[in-house]
Amino acid sequence: MEINQQTINQFLSLSDEELKKAFQSIGAALGLNERLVAANTNKFKRMIANSNPRDLERLLSSMDPAKAQEIMRAINKTK
């Protein structure tokens, strides 16, 4: 799994609707409530904007590998 600044920038450049769908996919991979994810889309966007690639890779590497792969698929689907 590799996240670089370009990946972060591309993800953050999505429209609000595209971001909402991407966060819903990520939330589903993590088992989060869909309404909770939809209500916090802007918060998640700010968190990613304030993170660097190493932070995000460290977070993903601490997760269950299957869930981390689902998240990466959701992120890569947006490219």
C-alpha positions in Angstrom: 0.0 0.0 0.0 1.5 3.3 -1.0 -0.1 6.7 -0.5 1.8 9.7 -1.8 0.9 13.4 -1.8 -0.4 13.2 -5.3 -2.9 10.5 -4.2 -4.0 12.7 -1.4 -4.3 15.8 -3.6 -6.3 13.9 -6.2 -8.6 12.5 -3.5 -9.2 16.0 -2.1 -9.9 17.5 -5.5 -13.0 15.3 -5.9 -16.4 17.0 -5.9 -18.3 17.0 -2.7 -20.6 14.3 -4.0 -17.7 12.1 -5.2 -16.0 12.6 -1.8 -19.2 11.6 0.0 -19.4 8.4 -2.0 -15.7 7.6 -1.4 -16.0 8.2 2.3 -19.1 6.0 2.3 -17.1 3.2 0.7 -14.3 3.7 3.2 -16.8 3.8 6.1 -18.4 0.6 4.9 -15.0 -1.1 4.8 -14.5 0.0 8.4 -18.0 -1.0 9.5 -19.1 2.5 10.2 -22.7 3.7 10.2 -23.6 5.2 6.8 -25.4 8.2 8.3 -22.5 8.9 10.7 -20.1 9.0 7.7 -22.4 11.2 5.6 -22.7 13.7 8.5 -19.0 13.9 8.9 -17.7 14.1 5.3 -16.3 17.6 5.8 -14.5 16.6 9.0 -13.0 13.5 7.3 -11.8 15.8 4.4 -10.1 18.2 6.8 -8.4 15.3 8.6 -7.0 14.0 5.3 -6.0 17.5 4.2 -4.1 17.9 7.5 -2.4 14.5 7.2 0.7 13.5 5.3 1.3 10.3 3.3 3.4 8.8 6.1 0.6 9.4 8.7 -2.0 7.7 6.4 0.3 4.8 5.6 1.0 4.3 9.3 -2.7 4.3 10.0 -3.4 1.8 7.2 -0.6 -0.5 8.3 -2.1 -0.7 11.8 -5.4 -2.0 10.5 -6.6 -5.4 9.5 -5.0 -6.0 6.1 -8.3 -6.9 4.5 -9.9 -3.6 5.6 -6.8 -1.6 4.6 -7.1 -3.1 1.1 -10.7 -2.2 0.9 -9.9 1.4 1.8 -7.1 1.5 -0.8 -9.5 0.2 -3.4 -12.0 2.9 -2.5 -9.2 5.6 -2.8 -7.8 4.2 -6.0 -11.3 4.0 -7.6 -11.4 7.8 -7.4 -8.4 8.3 -9.6 
